Amino acid sequence: MSSIDHSALEGKPVEIRLCGGSGCVALGALDILDSMRSEAAHAGLDVIVNSRPGFVGCRGFCSQGPLVHFPELDLLYCRVTPDDVGEILEKTVGRGEAVERLMYLDPLTGARSRGVADNPFFANQERRVLARCGVVDPEDIDHAVALGAYEALGAAIESLDGMRIIDLVKRSGLQERGGVGFPVGLKWAVVAEAEVGVKYVVGNGGSGDPGLCVDRTLLEGDPHSVIEGMVIAALAIGATAGRLFLRSDHGIGVARAERALAQARRRGYLGRAILGSDLDFEIEICENAGASMGGEETAMLNALEGRRAVARPRPPFPAVSGLWGRPTLINTLETLANIPAIVGTGESEDPCGVGHTKVVGLSGRVARPGLAEVPLGTTVGEIVREIAGVRDGDELRGVHLGGPGGATLGPDQFDSPVDFSSLRSQGVNLGSGGMVVLGDEDCPVALARYLVATSARESCGTCPPCRVGTTVMLNLLDRIDSGAGDEGDLDRLERLAGHIRRTSLCEVGRGVSASVLASLQNFRATYESHISEGKCPAVETR
């Protein structure tokens, strides 16, 4: 056992932060919490295992959960079980010793990390949007306020009007954290200029892109950041009503968001005359059935109105005619969580650079999968190698960005910066930020088939290019992936994907067809090998 600096506690109760994200709860965090409370009471140890319900939110390192953190000591334990609780209380709390076997063991270096600061997964991140996730008790508004929640709202109500808030957002350069990265300030300005009595703010938490769970992480870990962003948006554009559109399969996040809304209402951050101003704004949670089609803006609006969640033709765009035909501002939850930091700079400072991070989901052939936050402009290779980590001997074949509507990059594109504009110039859509790393045993054709299958299954069926076209694309990819394709299939696939991209009603069809085209361009030799040799080249490396 190694000794730790116990002087930081100075006779105070020992605070223990137990991760209460979905991943850790599924792995037994509830049992750990019960054991900690009962065994600490039995031993007469003075500890605080958070407040009700006893959890903090997810840190994004779910592969190492359940996580137990001693903040005063910056000591982080990984993969804790109820059987470890007695040793933790006896040695760490009682005697000031670290339980080394529970500290993170890096599979690349073989070294153990004592806490968060020296952990290679966290060391190269810049956590702004996720700054309070894993720190704040998501069900205690007093704790959130003590850590800065609603400060920006108070400052905005006191000293800023709507147009000055919008100007701050424009000058920040913030882009929508999803889709094609549309400028947020421009969207806000369009809704603000509409001279009508009722406007809406909608927080879009309906995305279900494979490989990313930022919506769920924010709801479970720091719901007040999203609520504050929505209220500031309402102040800026003159809205009186808001909707949080959430996936029903994010049960813990939905419950914590409901509790956070009730607490914010009692504290005067929601409802009538917010913080003594003339701003009236209320937020209602609306759950969808969990299909990612619900994350498409116009399909989401139909669902909110009680209709079938199918895409609408555009124009008119939601900013002009959205929910119930009223001007509607729609932002993703990650976008909204950026707003308090931007508006909190005030008029005396330049907000440029504030909020310029992106949350990315790291999965696939990596040593440290998880949810990370990085500055925009960080290259794909830097994220994969420095945060996610690559094992010695693993040869990377590609990295897929952005879910079904993204693109698979080849090794020669790993120097590409993770930035909406830079990637768009290469025909790549960053989307919501999922990153799936392919090794030499992984097949880009199989990945393309999986993404098309996902989109075909979740197509709303409104337009034939998506309803029929994605199914035909899937049939072609089935043949190619199984080794039964012929020489004409690649041309057929390319022509079909180009047609779907041009004619689909919404981004579900347009995005996945663009993803197929990028895959064909970057991995043509692999597709040709499937046809000429009847198998994937990756089979030989397995």
Secondary structure, DSSP 8 states (H G I E B T S, - for coil): -EE--GGGGTTS-EE-EEB-SHHHHHTTHHHHHHHHHHHHHHHT--EE--STT--B---S-GGG-S-EEEGGGTEEE-S--GGGHHHIIIIIIIH-EE-GGGBEE-TTT--EE-SSTT-HHHHT---STTTTTTTS-TT-HHHHHHTTTTHHHHHHHHH--HHHHHHHHHHHT-B-SSTT--BHHHHHHHHHH---S--EEEEEE----TT--HHHHHHHH-HHHHHHHHHHHHHHHT--EEEEEEETT-HHHHHHHHHHHHHHHHTTSSBSSGGGSS--BEEEEEEE-S-GGGGSHHHHHHHHTTS------SSS-TTTS-GGGS-EEEEEHHHHHHHHHHHTT-TTS--TTTT-EEEEEEEES-SS-EEEEEETT-BHHHIIIIII---TT--EEEEEESGGGSEEE-GGGTT-BS-HHHHHTTT---TT-EEEEEETT--HHHHHHHHHHHHHHH----SHHHHTHHHHHHHHHHHHHTT---TTHHHHHHHHHHHHHHH-SSHHHHHHHHHHHHHHHHSHHHHHHHHHTSS-GGGGG-
